[in-house]
């Protein structure tokens, strides 16, 4: 209670010494004082993760109550769509960065300014708290570009309007089993997709007398039994110089127009490299469709290298508390002029059907404030999306690797059905695995299917 009193007192000092206010009518002020409730839906955060933010916001706006509800990922979208159809949806909800355009018709961009009620200490000897409405200025697209890492602007700003704000941003990295590497006499973690990496994978892969893989060097080459296979292949294609989208059209299957070598197809080369690891006749053969998922194999101690995100950390620790593992940067193309990493994150958005969209957006902006985000990230152990907080996380023993990659992290899918696009990538991989000579045909078909998802 004392902390709340101190916080409120500091707030009063700020309010009394600041000059940004407006003078609404008494009727408007009375209307804004009516208690209201905002509901938030999400997938990955627990109530405890958001509780401190909600409590501090309640001090600023005591008339607003905020309730958070967590869903299972595999139920989340159906629950959202059913709720909106029945006009019982949340005011604020979290969506993946690849879903923004899919939900664009169901969400509202941030208003230029938001009228909000603040409690103000007023009076002479007999002090009293009275409500005062003030306009909160929302961030502009330039603010997003200046304050967040580049990929956020690319994902959330559409036609000059801001449709969501993240509190964290994850990047793809390389998990490795220290014991397996030690036993094989491997001292250095591979940094590039090169011959050295391939030879390291070969050393770490073991087969029984029947040719069954009993220890895998790396989980690469297949689709649905590899965690985020489409992200891994996308990153490899982009690093290799493939243009995923060109002038609104899917182009990862084509030779880039500005390429100096018009005989080299970077997308084709990346897919063939990827599927080599599931080809029994290749020396790098280390993975197949008969194996468990990459996450299952890693926690069981039978997989040396797994590509994953920071969000995999708590799962691995919970399932395999004695596993001796580390995390390294995502492999890059040797000789490339710059690193290319891959982003996967969630943004908070405001429902178009919300009866309190102004207040909802005010809270979304409050959540994305550096002071709130810093405490949230410390509690949840997630990498930051804010430029100002990267320095604080770079040396973190758990998430420093992921945080060091956020400035060069990219995404490319900005269509209306990310799941369909991922399935197109899965089928493309499967076709390439079945017959290497059909890679161009498989890529063309996948590109056509992804293209269909870029329009409503």
GIPE-V170321 format. One record per residue. N is the residue number from 0. RES is the residue in one small letter. SS is DSSP state (2 for helix, 1 for strand, 0 for the rest). Layout:
n:N res:RES ss:SS
n:N res:RES ss:SS
//
This chain:
n:0 res:x ss:0
n:1 res:x ss:2
n:2 res:x ss:2
n:3 res:x ss:2
n:4 res:x ss:2
n:5 res:x ss:2
n:6 res:x ss:2
n:7 res:x ss:2
n:8 res:x ss:2
n:9 res:x ss:2
n:10 res:x ss:2
n:11 res:x ss:2
n:12 res:x ss:2
n:13 res:x ss:2
n:14 res:x ss:2
n:15 res:x ss:2
n:16 res:x ss:2
n:17 res:x ss:0
n:18 res:x ss:0
n:19 res:x ss:0
n:20 res:x ss:0
n:21 res:x ss:0
n:22 res:x ss:0
n:23 res:x ss:0
n:24 res:x ss:0
n:25 res:x ss:2
n:26 res:x ss:2
n:27 res:x ss:2
n:28 res:x ss:2
n:29 res:x ss:2
n:30 res:x ss:2
n:31 res:x ss:2
n:32 res:x ss:0
n:33 res:x ss:0
n:34 res:x ss:0
n:35 res:x ss:1
n:36 res:x ss:1
n:37 res:x ss:1
n:38 res:x ss:1
n:39 res:x ss:1
n:40 res:x ss:1
n:41 res:x ss:1
n:42 res:x ss:0
n:43 res:x ss:0
n:44 res:x ss:0
n:45 res:x ss:0
n:46 res:x ss:2
n:47 res:x ss:2
n:48 res:x ss:2
n:49 res:x ss:2
n:50 res:x ss:2
n:51 res:x ss:2
n:52 res:x ss:2
n:53 res:x ss:2
n:54 res:x ss:2
n:55 res:x ss:2
n:56 res:x ss:2
n:57 res:x ss:2
n:58 res:x ss:2
n:59 res:x ss:2
n:60 res:x ss:0
n:61 res:x ss:0
n:62 res:x ss:0
n:63 res:x ss:1
n:64 res:x ss:1
n:65 res:x ss:1
n:66 res:x ss:1
n:67 res:x ss:1
n:68 res:x ss:1
n:69 res:x ss:1
n:70 res:x ss:0
n:71 res:x ss:0
n:72 res:x ss:2
n:73 res:x ss:2
n:74 res:x ss:2
n:75 res:x ss:2
n:76 res:x ss:2
n:77 res:x ss:2
n:78 res:x ss:2
n:79 res:x ss:2
n:80 res:x ss:2
n:81 res:x ss:2
n:82 res:x ss:2
n:83 res:x ss:2
n:84 res:x ss:2
n:85 res:x ss:0
n:86 res:x ss:0
n:87 res:x ss:0
n:88 res:x ss:0
n:89 res:x ss:0
n:90 res:x ss:0
n:91 res:x ss:1
n:92 res:x ss:1
n:93 res:x ss:1
n:94 res:x ss:1
n:95 res:x ss:1
n:96 res:x ss:2
n:97 res:x ss:2
n:98 res:x ss:2
n:99 res:x ss:0
n:100 res:x ss:0
n:101 res:x ss:0
n:102 res:x ss:0
n:103 res:x ss:2
n:104 res:x ss:2
n:105 res:x ss:2
n:106 res:x ss:1
n:107 res:x ss:1
n:108 res:x ss:0
n:109 res:x ss:0
n:110 res:x ss:0
n:111 res:x ss:0
n:112 res:x ss:1
n:113 res:x ss:1
n:114 res:x ss:1
n:115 res:x ss:1
n:116 res:x ss:1
n:117 res:x ss:1
n:118 res:x ss:1
n:119 res:x ss:1
n:120 res:x ss:1
n:121 res:x ss:1
n:122 res:x ss:0
n:123 res:x ss:0
n:124 res:x ss:0
n:125 res:x ss:0
n:126 res:x ss:0
n:127 res:x ss:1
n:128 res:x ss:1
n:129 res:x ss:1
n:130 res:x ss:1
n:131 res:x ss:1
n:132 res:x ss:1
n:133 res:x ss:1
n:134 res:x ss:1
n:135 res:x ss:1
n:136 res:x ss:1
n:137 res:x ss:0
n:138 res:x ss:0
n:139 res:x ss:0
n:140 res:x ss:2
n:141 res:x ss:2
n:142 res:x ss:2
n:143 res:x ss:2
n:144 res:x ss:2
n:145 res:x ss:2
n:146 res:x ss:2
n:147 res:x ss:1
n:148 res:x ss:0
n:149 res:x ss:2
n:150 res:x ss:2
n:151 res:x ss:2
n:152 res:x ss:2
n:153 res:x ss:2
n:154 res:x ss:2
n:155 res:x ss:2
n:156 res:x ss:1
n:157 res:x ss:1
n:158 res:x ss:0
n:159 res:x ss:0
n:160 res:x ss:1
n:161 res:x ss:1
n:162 res:x ss:0
n:163 res:x ss:0
n:164 res:x ss:1
n:165 res:x ss:1
n:166 res:x ss:0
n:167 res:x ss:0
n:168 res:x ss:0
n:169 res:x ss:1
n:170 res:x ss:1
n:171 res:x ss:0
n:172 res:x ss:1
n:173 res:x ss:1
n:174 res:x ss:1
n:175 res:x ss:1
n:176 res:x ss:1
n:177 res:x ss:2
n:178 res:x ss:2
n:179 res:x ss:2
n:180 res:x ss:2
n:181 res:x ss:2
n:182 res:x ss:2
n:183 res:x ss:0
n:184 res:x ss:0
n:185 res:x ss:0
n:186 res:x ss:0
n:187 res:x ss:0
n:188 res:x ss:0
n:189 res:x ss:0
n:190 res:x ss:0
n:191 res:x ss:1
n:192 res:x ss:0
n:193 res:x ss:0
n:194 res:x ss:2
n:195 res:x ss:2
n:196 res:x ss:2
n:197 res:x ss:2
n:198 res:x ss:2
n:199 res:x ss:2
n:200 res:x ss:2
n:201 res:x ss:2
n:202 res:x ss:2
n:203 res:x ss:2
n:204 res:x ss:0
n:205 res:x ss:1
n:206 res:x ss:1
n:207 res:x ss:0
n:208 res:x ss:0
n:209 res:x ss:0
n:210 res:x ss:0
n:211 res:x ss:0
n:212 res:x ss:1
n:213 res:x ss:1
n:214 res:x ss:1
n:215 res:x ss:1
n:216 res:x ss:1
n:217 res:x ss:1
n:218 res:x ss:0
n:219 res:x ss:0
n:220 res:x ss:0
n:221 res:x ss:0
n:222 res:x ss:0
n:223 res:x ss:0
n:224 res:x ss:0
n:225 res:x ss:0
n:226 res:x ss:0
n:227 res:x ss:0
n:228 res:x ss:2
n:229 res:x ss:2
n:230 res:x ss:2
n:231 res:x ss:2
n:232 res:x ss:2
n:233 res:x ss:2
n:234 res:x ss:2
n:235 res:x ss:2
n:236 res:x ss:2
n:237 res:x ss:2
n:238 res:x ss:2
n:239 res:x ss:0
n:240 res:x ss:0
n:241 res:x ss:0
n:242 res:x ss:0
n:243 res:x ss:0
n:244 res:x ss:1
n:245 res:x ss:1
n:246 res:x ss:0
n:247 res:x ss:0
n:248 res:x ss:1
n:249 res:x ss:1
n:250 res:x ss:0
n:251 res:x ss:0
n:252 res:x ss:0
n:253 res:x ss:0
n:254 res:x ss:0
n:255 res:x ss:0
n:256 res:x ss:0
n:257 res:x ss:0
n:258 res:x ss:0
n:259 res:x ss:0
n:260 res:x ss:0
n:261 res:x ss:0
n:262 res:x ss:0
n:263 res:x ss:0
n:264 res:x ss:0
n:265 res:x ss:2
n:266 res:x ss:2
n:267 res:x ss:2
n:268 res:x ss:2
n:269 res:x ss:2
n:270 res:x ss:2
n:271 res:x ss:2
n:272 res:x ss:2
n:273 res:x ss:2
n:274 res:x ss:2
n:275 res:x ss:2
n:276 res:x ss:0
n:277 res:x ss:0
n:278 res:x ss:0
n:279 res:x ss:0
n:280 res:x ss:0
n:281 res:x ss:0
n:282 res:x ss:0
n:283 res:x ss:0
n:284 res:x ss:0
n:285 res:x ss:0
n:286 res:x ss:0
n:287 res:x ss:0
n:288 res:x ss:0
n:289 res:x ss:0
n:290 res:x ss:0
n:291 res:x ss:0
n:292 res:x ss:0
n:293 res:x ss:2
n:294 res:x ss:2
n:295 res:x ss:2
n:296 res:x ss:2
n:297 res:x ss:2
n:298 res:x ss:2
n:299 res:x ss:0
n:300 res:x ss:0
n:301 res:x ss:0
n:302 res:x ss:1
n:303 res:x ss:1
n:304 res:x ss:1
n:305 res:x ss:1
n:306 res:x ss:1
n:307 res:x ss:1
n:308 res:x ss:0
n:309 res:x ss:2
n:310 res:x ss:2
n:311 res:x ss:2
n:312 res:x ss:2
n:313 res:x ss:2
n:314 res:x ss:2
n:315 res:x ss:2
n:316 res:x ss:2
n:317 res:x ss:2
n:318 res:x ss:2
n:319 res:x ss:0
n:320 res:x ss:0
n:321 res:x ss:0
n:322 res:x ss:0
n:323 res:x ss:0
n:324 res:x ss:1
n:325 res:x ss:1
n:326 res:x ss:1
n:327 res:x ss:1
n:328 res:x ss:0
n:329 res:x ss:0
n:330 res:x ss:0
n:331 res:x ss:1
n:332 res:x ss:0
n:333 res:x ss:0
n:334 res:x ss:0
n:335 res:x ss:0
n:336 res:x ss:0
n:337 res:x ss:0
n:338 res:x ss:0
n:339 res:x ss:0
n:340 res:x ss:1
n:341 res:x ss:1
n:342 res:x ss:1
n:343 res:x ss:1
n:344 res:x ss:0
n:345 res:x ss:1
n:346 res:x ss:1
n:347 res:x ss:1
n:348 res:x ss:1
n:349 res:x ss:1
n:350 res:x ss:1
n:351 res:x ss:0
n:352 res:x ss:0
n:353 res:x ss:0
n:354 res:x ss:0
n:355 res:x ss:0
n:356 res:x ss:2
n:357 res:x ss:2
n:358 res:x ss:2
n:359 res:x ss:2
n:360 res:x ss:2
n:361 res:x ss:2
n:362 res:x ss:2
n:363 res:x ss:2
n:364 res:x ss:2
n:365 res:x ss:2
n:366 res:x ss:2
n:367 res:x ss:0
n:368 res:x ss:0
n:369 res:x ss:2
n:370 res:x ss:2
n:371 res:x ss:2
n:372 res:x ss:2
n:373 res:x ss:2
n:374 res:x ss:2
n:375 res:x ss:2
n:376 res:x ss:2
n:377 res:x ss:2
n:378 res:x ss:2
n:379 res:x ss:2
n:380 res:x ss:0
n:381 res:x ss:0
n:382 res:x ss:0
n:383 res:x ss:0
n:384 res:x ss:0
n:385 res:x ss:1
n:386 res:x ss:2
n:387 res:x ss:2
n:388 res:x ss:2
n:389 res:x ss:2
n:390 res:x ss:2
n:391 res:x ss:2
n:392 res:x ss:2
n:393 res:x ss:0
n:394 res:x ss:0
n:395 res:x ss:0
n:396 res:x ss:0
n:397 res:x ss:0
n:398 res:x ss:0
n:399 res:x ss:2
n:400 res:x ss:2
n:401 res:x ss:2
n:402 res:x ss:2
n:403 res:x ss:0
n:404 res:x ss:0
n:405 res:x ss:2
n:406 res:x ss:2
n:407 res:x ss:2
n:408 res:x ss:1
n:409 res:x ss:1
n:410 res:x ss:0
n:411 res:x ss:0
n:412 res:x ss:0
n:413 res:x ss:0
n:414 res:x ss:0
n:415 res:x ss:0
n:416 res:x ss:0
n:417 res:x ss:2
n:418 res:x ss:2
n:419 res:x ss:2
n:420 res:x ss:2
n:421 res:x ss:2
n:422 res:x ss:2
n:423 res:x ss:2
n:424 res:x ss:2
n:425 res:x ss:2
n:426 res:x ss:2
n:427 res:x ss:2
n:428 res:x ss:2
n:429 res:x ss:2
n:430 res:x ss:2
n:431 res:x ss:2
n:432 res:x ss:2
n:433 res:x ss:2
n:434 res:x ss:0
n:435 res:x ss:2
n:436 res:x ss:2
n:437 res:x ss:2
n:438 res:x ss:2
n:439 res:x ss:2
n:440 res:x ss:2
n:441 res:x ss:2
n:442 res:x ss:2
n:443 res:x ss:2
n:444 res:x ss:2
n:445 res:x ss:2
n:446 res:x ss:2
n:447 res:x ss:2
n:448 res:x ss:2
n:449 res:x ss:2
n:450 res:x ss:2
n:451 res:x ss:2
n:452 res:x ss:0
n:453 res:x ss:0
n:454 res:x ss:0
n:455 res:x ss:0
//
